[in-house]
Amino acid sequence: MAIITLTVKSQKGNQFPVQVDTQDRLYQLYHTVSEVSHESVYNFNLAFDGSLLPLDNENETIDTCGIEQGDVISLMH
């Protein structure tokens, strides 16, 4: 269990930091981003390292996706 800070960057160039636990599931990341972006989780997708992060995969965690401290997550509409 480790808390890390990621940067979420929108297509419009807006950036904001989010803190997550490396054991959080991807749907938890979506909900965290939803809270700070004030958008429904169903109105955006998240991508990391050129791949979409699936909202509906309950087994994938931040850690198993290879996401680490300081990484940038893309917020796409």
PyMOL Python script that loads the backbone (N, CA, C, O; Angstrom):
from pymol import cmd

cmd.read_pdbstr("""\
ATOM      1  N   MET A   1       0.846  -1.176   0.000  1.00  0.00           N
ATOM      2  CA  MET A   1       0.000   0.000   0.000  1.00  0.00           C
ATOM      3  C   MET A   1       0.889   1.236   0.000  1.00  0.00           C
ATOM      4  O   MET A   1       1.645   1.473   0.941  1.00  0.00           O
ATOM      5  N   ALA A   2       0.785   2.016  -1.068  1.00  0.00           N
ATOM      6  CA  ALA A   2       1.572   3.242  -1.177  1.00  0.00           C
ATOM      7  C   ALA A   2       0.732   4.314  -1.849  1.00  0.00           C
ATOM      8  O   ALA A   2       0.092   4.064  -2.870  1.00  0.00           O
ATOM      9  N   ILE A   3       0.737   5.492  -1.279  1.00  0.00           N
ATOM     10  CA  ILE A   3       0.028   6.627  -1.856  1.00  0.00           C
ATOM     11  C   ILE A   3       0.983   7.333  -2.813  1.00  0.00           C
ATOM     12  O   ILE A   3       2.111   7.670  -2.451  1.00  0.00           O
ATOM     13  N   ILE A   4       0.508   7.551  -4.047  1.00  0.00           N
ATOM     14  CA  ILE A   4       1.315   8.244  -5.047  1.00  0.00           C
ATOM     15  C   ILE A   4       0.512   9.407  -5.622  1.00  0.00           C
ATOM     16  O   ILE A   4      -0.716   9.436  -5.538  1.00  0.00           O
ATOM     17  N   THR A   5       1.221  10.349  -6.200  1.00  0.00           N
ATOM     18  CA  THR A   5       0.580  11.488  -6.860  1.00  0.00           C
ATOM     19  C   THR A   5       0.778  11.362  -8.364  1.00  0.00           C
ATOM     20  O   THR A   5       1.896  11.182  -8.847  1.00  0.00           O
ATOM     21  N   LEU A   6      -0.321  11.458  -9.088  1.00  0.00           N
ATOM     22  CA  LEU A   6      -0.315  11.417 -10.547  1.00  0.00           C
ATOM     23  C   LEU A   6      -0.765  12.767 -11.073  1.00  0.00           C
ATOM     24  O   LEU A   6      -1.433  13.519 -10.363  1.00  0.00           O
ATOM     25  N   THR A   7      -0.413  13.077 -12.295  1.00  0.00           N
ATOM     26  CA  THR A   7      -0.912  14.271 -12.961  1.00  0.00           C
ATOM     27  C   THR A   7      -1.917  13.833 -14.016  1.00  0.00           C
ATOM     28  O   THR A   7      -1.609  13.009 -14.878  1.00  0.00           O
ATOM     29  N   VAL A   8      -3.106  14.385 -13.941  1.00  0.00           N
ATOM     30  CA  VAL A   8      -4.124  14.122 -14.952  1.00  0.00           C
ATOM     31  C   VAL A   8      -4.120  15.320 -15.889  1.00  0.00           C
ATOM     32  O   VAL A   8      -4.232  16.465 -15.451  1.00  0.00           O
ATOM     33  N   LYS A   9      -3.991  15.046 -17.174  1.00  0.00           N
ATOM     34  CA  LYS A   9      -3.912  16.110 -18.174  1.00  0.00           C
ATOM     35  C   LYS A   9      -5.044  15.937 -19.183  1.00  0.00           C
ATOM     36  O   LYS A   9      -5.204  14.872 -19.780  1.00  0.00           O
ATOM     37  N   SER A  10      -5.829  17.007 -19.364  1.00  0.00           N
ATOM     38  CA  SER A  10      -6.945  16.949 -20.309  1.00  0.00           C
ATOM     39  C   SER A  10      -6.465  17.304 -21.702  1.00  0.00           C
ATOM     40  O   SER A  10      -5.356  17.809 -21.874  1.00  0.00           O
ATOM     41  N   GLN A  11      -7.302  17.039 -22.698  1.00  0.00           N
ATOM     42  CA  GLN A  11      -6.987  17.371 -24.080  1.00  0.00           C
ATOM     43  C   GLN A  11      -6.911  18.878 -24.288  1.00  0.00           C
ATOM     44  O   GLN A  11      -6.295  19.348 -25.245  1.00  0.00           O
ATOM     45  N   LYS A  12      -7.536  19.632 -23.394  1.00  0.00           N
ATOM     46  CA  LYS A  12      -7.516  21.094 -23.479  1.00  0.00           C
ATOM     47  C   LYS A  12      -6.261  21.673 -22.822  1.00  0.00           C
ATOM     48  O   LYS A  12      -6.046  22.884 -22.850  1.00  0.00           O
ATOM     49  N   GLY A  13      -5.437  20.809 -22.233  1.00  0.00           N
ATOM     50  CA  GLY A  13      -4.204  21.266 -21.608  1.00  0.00           C
ATOM     51  C   GLY A  13      -4.300  21.514 -20.116  1.00  0.00           C
ATOM     52  O   GLY A  13      -3.299  21.841 -19.479  1.00  0.00           O
ATOM     53  N   ASN A  14      -5.488  21.365 -19.547  1.00  0.00           N
ATOM     54  CA  ASN A  14      -5.638  21.512 -18.104  1.00  0.00           C
ATOM     55  C   ASN A  14      -4.950  20.348 -17.400  1.00  0.00           C
ATOM     56  O   ASN A  14      -4.994  19.209 -17.866  1.00  0.00           O
ATOM     57  N   GLN A  15      -4.320  20.647 -16.278  1.00  0.00           N
ATOM     58  CA  GLN A  15      -3.649  19.604 -15.508  1.00  0.00           C
ATOM     59  C   GLN A  15      -4.042  19.727 -14.043  1.00  0.00           C
ATOM     60  O   GLN A  15      -4.227  20.832 -13.531  1.00  0.00           O
ATOM     61  N   PHE A  16      -4.166  18.597 -13.377  1.00  0.00           N
ATOM     62  CA  PHE A  16      -4.407  18.624 -11.946  1.00  0.00           C
ATOM     63  C   PHE A  16      -3.844  17.364 -11.320  1.00  0.00           C
ATOM     64  O   PHE A  16      -3.867  16.297 -11.934  1.00  0.00           O
ATOM     65  N   PRO A  17      -3.336  17.482 -10.093  1.00  0.00           N
ATOM     66  CA  PRO A  17      -2.775  16.324  -9.412  1.00  0.00           C
ATOM     67  C   PRO A  17      -3.874  15.520  -8.717  1.00  0.00           C
ATOM     68  O   PRO A  17      -4.860  16.083  -8.240  1.00  0.00           O
ATOM     69  N   VAL A  18      -3.695  14.216  -8.668  1.00  0.00           N
ATOM     70  CA  VAL A  18      -4.571  13.349  -7.885  1.00  0.00           C
ATOM     71  C   VAL A  18      -3.701  12.395  -7.084  1.00  0.00           C
ATOM     72  O   VAL A  18      -2.652  11.949  -7.549  1.00  0.00           O
ATOM     73  N   GLN A  19      -4.146  12.092  -5.888  1.00  0.00           N
ATOM     74  CA  GLN A  19      -3.452  11.119  -5.070  1.00  0.00           C
ATOM     75  C   GLN A  19      -4.265   9.832  -5.030  1.00  0.00           C
ATOM     76  O   GLN A  19      -5.474   9.844  -4.802  1.00  0.00           O
ATOM     77  N   VAL A  20      -3.571   8.731  -5.255  1.00  0.00           N
ATOM     78  CA  VAL A  20      -4.215   7.421  -5.266  1.00  0.00           C
ATOM     79  C   VAL A  20      -3.317   6.413  -4.559  1.00  0.00           C
ATOM     80  O   VAL A  20      -2.117   6.628  -4.395  1.00  0.00           O
ATOM     81  N   ASP A  21      -3.917   5.331  -4.153  1.00  0.00           N
ATOM     82  CA  ASP A  21      -3.169   4.222  -3.589  1.00  0.00           C
ATOM     83  C   ASP A  21      -2.818   3.276  -4.735  1.00  0.00           C
ATOM     84  O   ASP A  21      -3.643   3.052  -5.621  1.00  0.00           O
ATOM     85  N   THR A  22      -1.633   2.732  -4.729  1.00  0.00           N
ATOM     86  CA  THR A  22      -1.218   1.834  -5.810  1.00  0.00           C
ATOM     87  C   THR A  22      -2.077   0.576  -5.876  1.00  0.00           C
ATOM     88  O   THR A  22      -2.095  -0.098  -6.906  1.00  0.00           O
ATOM     89  N   GLN A  23      -2.784   0.248  -4.805  1.00  0.00           N
ATOM     90  CA  GLN A  23      -3.661  -0.920  -4.805  1.00  0.00           C
ATOM     91  C   GLN A  23      -5.096  -0.581  -5.206  1.00  0.00           C
ATOM     92  O   GLN A  23      -5.941  -1.473  -5.288  1.00  0.00           O
ATOM     93  N   ASP A  24      -5.380   0.707  -5.458  1.00  0.00           N
ATOM     94  CA  ASP A  24      -6.718   1.103  -5.917  1.00  0.00           C
ATOM     95  C   ASP A  24      -7.033   0.456  -7.254  1.00  0.00           C
ATOM     96  O   ASP A  24      -6.151   0.300  -8.098  1.00  0.00           O
ATOM     97  N   ARG A  25      -8.269   0.087  -7.443  1.00  0.00           N
ATOM     98  CA  ARG A  25      -8.742  -0.434  -8.719  1.00  0.00           C
ATOM     99  C   ARG A  25      -8.918   0.727  -9.695  1.00  0.00           C
ATOM    100  O   ARG A  25      -9.047   1.877  -9.276  1.00  0.00           O
ATOM    101  N   LEU A  26      -8.925   0.432 -10.983  1.00  0.00           N
ATOM    102  CA  LEU A  26      -9.047   1.492 -11.986  1.00  0.00           C
ATOM    103  C   LEU A  26     -10.346   2.276 -11.841  1.00  0.00           C
ATOM    104  O   LEU A  26     -10.367   3.486 -12.066  1.00  0.00           O
ATOM    105  N   TYR A  27     -11.433   1.596 -11.466  1.00  0.00           N
ATOM    106  CA  TYR A  27     -12.690   2.326 -11.297  1.00  0.00           C
ATOM    107  C   TYR A  27     -12.565   3.353 -10.179  1.00  0.00           C
ATOM    108  O   TYR A  27     -13.233   4.387 -10.215  1.00  0.00           O
ATOM    109  N   GLN A  28     -11.718   3.084  -9.183  1.00  0.00           N
ATOM    110  CA  GLN A  28     -11.498   4.059  -8.121  1.00  0.00           C
ATOM    111  C   GLN A  28     -10.735   5.277  -8.659  1.00  0.00           C
ATOM    112  O   GLN A  28     -11.006   6.410  -8.260  1.00  0.00           O
ATOM    113  N   LEU A  29      -9.788   5.039  -9.558  1.00  0.00           N
ATOM    114  CA  LEU A  29      -9.079   6.139 -10.203  1.00  0.00           C
ATOM    115  C   LEU A  29     -10.068   6.996 -10.989  1.00  0.00           C
ATOM    116  O   LEU A  29     -10.012   8.224 -10.920  1.00  0.00           O
ATOM    117  N   TYR A  30     -10.973   6.361 -11.734  1.00  0.00           N
ATOM    118  CA  TYR A  30     -11.987   7.103 -12.485  1.00  0.00           C
ATOM    119  C   TYR A  30     -12.836   7.972 -11.552  1.00  0.00           C
ATOM    120  O   TYR A  30     -13.135   9.122 -11.873  1.00  0.00           O
ATOM    121  N   HIS A  31     -13.219   7.426 -10.411  1.00  0.00           N
ATOM    122  CA  HIS A  31     -14.045   8.188  -9.479  1.00  0.00           C
ATOM    123  C   HIS A  31     -13.260   9.346  -8.856  1.00  0.00           C
ATOM    124  O   HIS A  31     -13.820  10.418  -8.623  1.00  0.00           O
ATOM    125  N   THR A  32     -11.986   9.138  -8.590  1.00  0.00           N
ATOM    126  CA  THR A  32     -11.147  10.214  -8.061  1.00  0.00           C
ATOM    127  C   THR A  32     -11.029  11.337  -9.081  1.00  0.00           C
ATOM    128  O   THR A  32     -11.162  12.511  -8.733  1.00  0.00           O
ATOM    129  N   VAL A  33     -10.780  10.983 -10.335  1.00  0.00           N
ATOM    130  CA  VAL A  33     -10.681  11.985 -11.402  1.00  0.00           C
ATOM    131  C   VAL A  33     -12.030  12.676 -11.590  1.00  0.00           C
ATOM    132  O   VAL A  33     -12.078  13.882 -11.832  1.00  0.00           O
ATOM    133  N   SER A  34     -13.111  11.933 -11.482  1.00  0.00           N
ATOM    134  CA  SER A  34     -14.452  12.506 -11.607  1.00  0.00           C
ATOM    135  C   SER A  34     -14.687  13.587 -10.555  1.00  0.00           C
ATOM    136  O   SER A  34     -15.266  14.631 -10.855  1.00  0.00           O
ATOM    137  N   GLU A  35     -14.248  13.345  -9.344  1.00  0.00           N
ATOM    138  CA  GLU A  35     -14.423  14.311  -8.260  1.00  0.00           C
ATOM    139  C   GLU A  35     -13.670  15.605  -8.526  1.00  0.00           C
ATOM    140  O   GLU A  35     -14.211  16.687  -8.301  1.00  0.00           O
ATOM    141  N   VAL A  36     -12.441  15.515  -8.997  1.00  0.00           N
ATOM    142  CA  VAL A  36     -11.649  16.730  -9.208  1.00  0.00           C
ATOM    143  C   VAL A  36     -11.979  17.438 -10.519  1.00  0.00           C
ATOM    144  O   VAL A  36     -11.774  18.645 -10.640  1.00  0.00           O
ATOM    145  N   SER A  37     -12.489  16.691 -11.505  1.00  0.00           N
ATOM    146  CA  SER A  37     -12.824  17.301 -12.795  1.00  0.00           C
ATOM    147  C   SER A  37     -14.292  17.711 -12.872  1.00  0.00           C
ATOM    148  O   SER A  37     -14.698  18.408 -13.802  1.00  0.00           O
ATOM    149  N   HIS A  38     -15.083  17.279 -11.896  1.00  0.00           N
ATOM    150  CA  HIS A  38     -16.518  17.582 -11.844  1.00  0.00           C
ATOM    151  C   HIS A  38     -17.255  17.050 -13.072  1.00  0.00           C
ATOM    152  O   HIS A  38     -18.174  17.688 -13.584  1.00  0.00           O
ATOM    153  N   GLU A  39     -16.839  15.875 -13.533  1.00  0.00           N
ATOM    154  CA  GLU A  39     -17.484  15.221 -14.666  1.00  0.00           C
ATOM    155  C   GLU A  39     -17.883  13.801 -14.270  1.00  0.00           C
ATOM    156  O   GLU A  39     -17.234  13.174 -13.432  1.00  0.00           O
ATOM    157  N   SER A  40     -18.935  13.313 -14.869  1.00  0.00           N
ATOM    158  CA  SER A  40     -19.362  11.940 -14.644  1.00  0.00           C
ATOM    159  C   SER A  40     -18.318  10.975 -15.199  1.00  0.00           C
ATOM    160  O   SER A  40     -17.710  11.246 -16.234  1.00  0.00           O
ATOM    161  N   VAL A  41     -18.110   9.860 -14.521  1.00  0.00           N
ATOM    162  CA  VAL A  41     -17.140   8.861 -14.993  1.00  0.00           C
ATOM    163  C   VAL A  41     -17.514   8.314 -16.364  1.00  0.00           C
ATOM    164  O   VAL A  41     -16.673   7.730 -17.047  1.00  0.00           O
ATOM    165  N   TYR A  42     -18.764   8.495 -16.771  1.00  0.00           N
ATOM    166  CA  TYR A  42     -19.209   7.981 -18.067  1.00  0.00           C
ATOM    167  C   TYR A  42     -18.995   8.989 -19.201  1.00  0.00           C
ATOM    168  O   TYR A  42     -19.301   8.703 -20.359  1.00  0.00           O
ATOM    169  N   ASN A  43     -18.466  10.174 -18.859  1.00  0.00           N
ATOM    170  CA  ASN A  43     -18.253  11.213 -19.876  1.00  0.00           C
ATOM    171  C   ASN A  43     -16.807  11.322 -20.330  1.00  0.00           C
ATOM    172  O   ASN A  43     -16.486  12.176 -21.156  1.00  0.00           O
ATOM    173  N   PHE A  44     -15.931  10.477 -19.810  1.00  0.00           N
ATOM    174  CA  PHE A  44     -14.524  10.551 -20.200  1.00  0.00           C
ATOM    175  C   PHE A  44     -13.867   9.180 -20.128  1.00  0.00           C
ATOM    176  O   PHE A  44     -14.393   8.248 -19.520  1.00  0.00           O
ATOM    177  N   ASN A  45     -12.721   9.084 -20.754  1.00  0.00           N
ATOM    178  CA  ASN A  45     -11.856   7.903 -20.659  1.00  0.00           C
ATOM    179  C   ASN A  45     -10.510   8.358 -20.124  1.00  0.00           C
ATOM    180  O   ASN A  45     -10.129   9.521 -20.255  1.00  0.00           O
ATOM    181  N   LEU A  46      -9.805   7.425 -19.526  1.00  0.00           N
ATOM    182  CA  LEU A  46      -8.449   7.680 -19.066  1.00  0.00           C
ATOM    183  C   LEU A  46      -7.498   6.794 -19.845  1.00  0.00           C
ATOM    184  O   LEU A  46      -7.818   5.649 -20.163  1.00  0.00           O
ATOM    185  N   ALA A  47      -6.330   7.331 -20.149  1.00  0.00           N
ATOM    186  CA  ALA A  47      -5.318   6.571 -20.877  1.00  0.00           C
ATOM    187  C   ALA A  47      -3.967   6.756 -20.198  1.00  0.00           C
ATOM    188  O   ALA A  47      -3.674   7.795 -19.607  1.00  0.00           O
ATOM    189  N   PHE A  48      -3.160   5.712 -20.307  1.00  0.00           N
ATOM    190  CA  PHE A  48      -1.804   5.752 -19.778  1.00  0.00           C
ATOM    191  C   PHE A  48      -0.896   5.027 -20.750  1.00  0.00           C
ATOM    192  O   PHE A  48      -1.180   3.903 -21.164  1.00  0.00           O
ATOM    193  N   ASP A  49       0.183   5.667 -21.104  1.00  0.00           N
ATOM    194  CA  ASP A  49       1.200   5.061 -21.968  1.00  0.00           C
ATOM    195  C   ASP A  49       0.601   4.544 -23.279  1.00  0.00           C
ATOM    196  O   ASP A  49       0.979   3.484 -23.778  1.00  0.00           O
ATOM    197  N   GLY A  50      -0.351   5.326 -23.829  1.00  0.00           N
ATOM    198  CA  GLY A  50      -0.940   4.991 -25.116  1.00  0.00           C
ATOM    199  C   GLY A  50      -2.070   3.983 -25.085  1.00  0.00           C
ATOM    200  O   GLY A  50      -2.596   3.619 -26.137  1.00  0.00           O
ATOM    201  N   SER A  51      -2.454   3.524 -23.907  1.00  0.00           N
ATOM    202  CA  SER A  51      -3.532   2.533 -23.798  1.00  0.00           C
ATOM    203  C   SER A  51      -4.665   3.057 -22.930  1.00  0.00           C
ATOM    204  O   SER A  51      -4.432   3.699 -21.905  1.00  0.00           O
ATOM    205  N   LEU A  52      -5.905   2.774 -23.356  1.00  0.00           N
ATOM    206  CA  LEU A  52      -7.050   3.128 -22.530  1.00  0.00           C
ATOM    207  C   LEU A  52      -7.060   2.304 -21.255  1.00  0.00           C
ATOM    208  O   LEU A  52      -6.740   1.115 -21.261  1.00  0.00           O
ATOM    209  N   LEU A  53      -7.431   2.953 -20.166  1.00  0.00           N
ATOM    210  CA  LEU A  53      -7.588   2.259 -18.888  1.00  0.00           C
ATOM    211  C   LEU A  53      -9.064   1.906 -18.751  1.00  0.00           C
ATOM    212  O   LEU A  53      -9.905   2.803 -18.692  1.00  0.00           O
ATOM    213  N   PRO A  54      -9.396   0.618 -18.699  1.00  0.00           N
ATOM    214  CA  PRO A  54     -10.805   0.211 -18.698  1.00  0.00           C
ATOM    215  C   PRO A  54     -11.516   0.497 -17.375  1.00  0.00           C
ATOM    216  O   PRO A  54     -11.068   0.071 -16.311  1.00  0.00           O
ATOM    217  N   LEU A  55     -12.611   1.213 -17.459  1.00  0.00           N
ATOM    218  CA  LEU A  55     -13.414   1.518 -16.282  1.00  0.00           C
ATOM    219  C   LEU A  55     -14.045   0.262 -15.697  1.00  0.00           C
ATOM    220  O   LEU A  55     -14.188   0.145 -14.480  1.00  0.00           O
ATOM    221  N   ASP A  56     -14.419  -0.667 -16.552  1.00  0.00           N
ATOM    222  CA  ASP A  56     -15.196  -1.830 -16.114  1.00  0.00           C
ATOM    223  C   ASP A  56     -14.361  -3.046 -15.715  1.00  0.00           C
ATOM    224  O   ASP A  56     -14.928  -4.097 -15.417  1.00  0.00           O
ATOM    225  N   ASN A  57     -13.052  -2.935 -15.700  1.00  0.00           N
ATOM    226  CA  ASN A  57     -12.209  -4.059 -15.289  1.00  0.00           C
ATOM    227  C   ASN A  57     -11.958  -3.957 -13.793  1.00  0.00           C
ATOM    228  O   ASN A  57     -11.179  -3.118 -13.340  1.00  0.00           O
ATOM    229  N   GLU A  58     -12.624  -4.816 -13.029  1.00  0.00           N
ATOM    230  CA  GLU A  58     -12.542  -4.736 -11.576  1.00  0.00           C
ATOM    231  C   GLU A  58     -11.274  -5.361 -11.003  1.00  0.00           C
ATOM    232  O   GLU A  58     -11.022  -5.242  -9.804  1.00  0.00           O
ATOM    233  N   ASN A  59     -10.467  -6.028 -11.837  1.00  0.00           N
ATOM    234  CA  ASN A  59      -9.270  -6.692 -11.340  1.00  0.00           C
ATOM    235  C   ASN A  59      -8.011  -5.850 -11.476  1.00  0.00           C
ATOM    236  O   ASN A  59      -7.056  -6.035 -10.721  1.00  0.00           O
ATOM    237  N   GLU A  60      -8.001  -4.922 -12.438  1.00  0.00           N
ATOM    238  CA  GLU A  60      -6.805  -4.112 -12.675  1.00  0.00           C
ATOM    239  C   GLU A  60      -6.634  -3.058 -11.578  1.00  0.00           C
ATOM    240  O   GLU A  60      -7.585  -2.377 -11.194  1.00  0.00           O
ATOM    241  N   THR A  61      -5.400  -2.945 -11.086  1.00  0.00           N
ATOM    242  CA  THR A  61      -5.079  -1.915 -10.102  1.00  0.00           C
ATOM    243  C   THR A  61      -4.113  -0.913 -10.719  1.00  0.00           C
ATOM    244  O   THR A  61      -3.580  -1.129 -11.807  1.00  0.00           O
ATOM    245  N   ILE A  62      -3.900   0.176 -10.010  1.00  0.00           N
ATOM    246  CA  ILE A  62      -2.917   1.175 -10.438  1.00  0.00           C
ATOM    247  C   ILE A  62      -1.566   0.478 -10.629  1.00  0.00           C
ATOM    248  O   ILE A  62      -0.879   0.703 -11.625  1.00  0.00           O
ATOM    249  N   ASP A  63      -1.203  -0.351  -9.685  1.00  0.00           N
ATOM    250  CA  ASP A  63       0.084  -1.049  -9.715  1.00  0.00           C
ATOM    251  C   ASP A  63       0.199  -2.021 -10.887  1.00  0.00           C
ATOM    252  O   ASP A  63       1.226  -2.042 -11.566  1.00  0.00           O
ATOM    253  N   THR A  64      -0.833  -2.827 -11.136  1.00  0.00           N
ATOM    254  CA  THR A  64      -0.739  -3.822 -12.210  1.00  0.00           C
ATOM    255  C   THR A  64      -0.710  -3.190 -13.593  1.00  0.00           C
ATOM    256  O   THR A  64      -0.312  -3.834 -14.564  1.00  0.00           O
ATOM    257  N   CYS A  65      -1.131  -1.924 -13.688  1.00  0.00           N
ATOM    258  CA  CYS A  65      -1.061  -1.201 -14.964  1.00  0.00           C
ATOM    259  C   CYS A  65       0.309  -0.550 -15.164  1.00  0.00           C
ATOM    260  O   CYS A  65       0.575   0.032 -16.216  1.00  0.00           O
ATOM    261  N   GLY A  66       1.172  -0.650 -14.157  1.00  0.00           N
ATOM    262  CA  GLY A  66       2.508  -0.071 -14.266  1.00  0.00           C
ATOM    263  C   GLY A  66       2.560   1.421 -13.995  1.00  0.00           C
ATOM    264  O   GLY A  66       3.553   2.079 -14.308  1.00  0.00           O
ATOM    265  N   ILE A  67       1.499   1.955 -13.418  1.00  0.00           N
ATOM    266  CA  ILE A  67       1.445   3.387 -13.123  1.00  0.00           C
ATOM    267  C   ILE A  67       2.226   3.652 -11.843  1.00  0.00           C
ATOM    268  O   ILE A  67       2.052   2.971 -10.833  1.00  0.00           O
ATOM    269  N   GLU A  68       3.101   4.671 -11.915  1.00  0.00           N
ATOM    270  CA  GLU A  68       3.984   4.971 -10.791  1.00  0.00           C
ATOM    271  C   GLU A  68       3.923   6.452 -10.429  1.00  0.00           C
ATOM    272  O   GLU A  68       3.345   7.264 -11.152  1.00  0.00           O
ATOM    273  N   GLN A  69       4.526   6.778  -9.303  1.00  0.00           N
ATOM    274  CA  GLN A  69       4.614   8.153  -8.810  1.00  0.00           C
ATOM    275  C   GLN A  69       5.054   9.101  -9.926  1.00  0.00           C
ATOM    276  O   GLN A  69       6.052   8.859 -10.606  1.00  0.00           O
ATOM    277  N   GLY A  70       4.288  10.189 -10.103  1.00  0.00           N
ATOM    278  CA  GLY A  70       4.651  11.222 -11.058  1.00  0.00           C
ATOM    279  C   GLY A  70       4.203  10.982 -12.493  1.00  0.00           C
ATOM    280  O   GLY A  70       4.386  11.846 -13.350  1.00  0.00           O
ATOM    281  N   ASP A  71       3.617   9.820 -12.766  1.00  0.00           N
ATOM    282  CA  ASP A  71       3.157   9.547 -14.137  1.00  0.00           C
ATOM    283  C   ASP A  71       2.010  10.472 -14.526  1.00  0.00           C
ATOM    284  O   ASP A  71       1.319  11.036 -13.677  1.00  0.00           O
ATOM    285  N   VAL A  72       1.832  10.608 -15.836  1.00  0.00           N
ATOM    286  CA  VAL A  72       0.761  11.443 -16.381  1.00  0.00           C
ATOM    287  C   VAL A  72      -0.327  10.541 -16.957  1.00  0.00           C
ATOM    288  O   VAL A  72      -0.057   9.629 -17.739  1.00  0.00           O
ATOM    289  N   ILE A  73      -1.551  10.817 -16.554  1.00  0.00           N
ATOM    290  CA  ILE A  73      -2.725  10.115 -17.057  1.00  0.00           C
ATOM    291  C   ILE A  73      -3.478  11.076 -17.965  1.00  0.00           C
ATOM    292  O   ILE A  73      -3.712  12.225 -17.590  1.00  0.00           O
ATOM    293  N   SER A  74      -3.857  10.623 -19.143  1.00  0.00           N
ATOM    294  CA  SER A  74      -4.577  11.474 -20.099  1.00  0.00           C
ATOM    295  C   SER A  74      -6.084  11.337 -19.885  1.00  0.00           C
ATOM    296  O   SER A  74      -6.623  10.235 -19.788  1.00  0.00           O
ATOM    297  N   LEU A  75      -6.743  12.491 -19.814  1.00  0.00           N
ATOM    298  CA  LEU A  75      -8.195  12.561 -19.695  1.00  0.00           C
ATOM    299  C   LEU A  75      -8.735  12.889 -21.069  1.00  0.00           C
ATOM    300  O   LEU A  75      -8.439  13.944 -21.629  1.00  0.00           O
ATOM    301  N   MET A  76      -9.533  11.974 -21.611  1.00  0.00           N
ATOM    302  CA  MET A  76     -10.022  12.126 -22.985  1.00  0.00           C
ATOM    303  C   MET A  76     -11.539  12.092 -23.018  1.00  0.00           C
ATOM    304  O   MET A  76     -12.181  11.356 -22.268  1.00  0.00           O
ATOM    305  N   HIS A  77     -12.096  12.904 -23.903  1.00  0.00           N
ATOM    306  CA  HIS A  77     -13.559  12.933 -24.092  1.00  0.00           C
ATOM    307  C   HIS A  77     -13.943  12.307 -25.400  1.00  0.00           C
ATOM    308  O   HIS A  77     -15.128  12.241 -25.729  1.00  0.00           O
TER     309      HIS A  77
END
""", "prot")
cmd.dss("prot")
cmd.show_as("cartoon", "prot")
cmd.util.cbc("prot")
cmd.orient("prot")
